[in-house]
Amino acid sequence: MVTVGFVVEGDSEKVLAESALLRRWLKEECGLEVIDPVVNVSGNGNMCNRKIGVYVEKMRRFNPDKIVVLADLDPEKCAPCITARRMIIGDCGADLVVIARKALESWFLADTEAMRRWAGDEGFVEPVPETIAGMPWDSIRQIGRDVKGRGPGGSKPRFAKHFINNHGFDVRNAAAHPDCPSAKYFVEKLCALGDG
């Protein structure tokens, strides 16, 4: 079994990396065991080449076989494209760097079944979760208001935990979406690190 440690940009990514479903899938199908703690750098400003190395070294103290960095693109705040975002992160010593296009919440929009369960709308489909106008969190808030009569609440991490644990978000479903290439990259490259 190959051990993997996660260095993540924020609280929602931490919730995903700590989720039982993700860990079970990685262990059973990919031969990867996620180790704790998940290192949260607490914001995209800390995901730059001047700072990220400190967090990767912090993870290295727990002796994982592999280290994965998970960040958002945040095009309005950080970088216009994945290539530019990778340059900002730099060569941090991780085995895999994954950038969620726009933000992790685009992966939530790409899991049609989980979104249908959350929204209570069997007809829900987001055809372009990674290229929607605006940020995906704003779309989720609007969907909640339009369909449920209320938004997802003000806390992204609380929503992420609820969405994963109560509505069954599975990153593999997001990866299967025809227009969610960053989730597909995450699933394929992460599983390739294992011995499963």
Buried (B, 14 or more C-beta within 10 A) or exposed (E): EBBBBBBBBBBBBBBBBBBEBBBEBBBEEBBBBBBEEBBBBBEBEBBBEEBBBEBBBBBBEEEBBBBBBBBBBBBEEBBEEBEBBBEBBBEBEBBBBBBBBBBBBBBBBBBBEBBBBBBEBEEBEBEBBBEBEEBBBEBBBEBBEEBEEEBBEEEBBBBBBBBBEEBBBBBBBBBBBEBBBBBBBBBEBBBEBBEB
